[in-house]
Amino acid sequence: MVRAMTTDARKKDTREKIELGGLIVKAGLRYEKRALLLGALVELGRRLKGDEAERARLTAIGAKEFGDDGE
């Protein structure tokens, strides 16, 4: 039973990583260096702390992008 739970958790984790990678592709950043992508995400995380206006602005941009293809 423990093995089944571990397998399910691994599958869920793998699926989540695939979806997150898809966001990189959707943003047009597929061919950027991994260090650049990680740096950009770390910086974004810092900027978003306590800045609800920026969070809302970026969420609106993302929602619009998802809306363009029906997601």
Stockholm file with secondary structure:
# STOCKHOLM 1.0

chainA/1-71         MVRAMTTDARKKDTREKIELGGLIVKAGLRYEKRALLLGALVELGRRLKGDEAERARLTAIGAKEFGDDGE
#=GR chainA/1-71 SS CHHHHHHHHHHHHHHHHHHHHHHHHHTTCTTSCHHHHHHHHHHHHHHHTTCHHHHHHHHHHHHHHHHTTTC
#=GC SS_cons        CHHHHHHHHHHHHHHHHHHHHHHHHHTTCTTSCHHHHHHHHHHHHHHHTTCHHHHHHHHHHHHHHHHTTTC
//
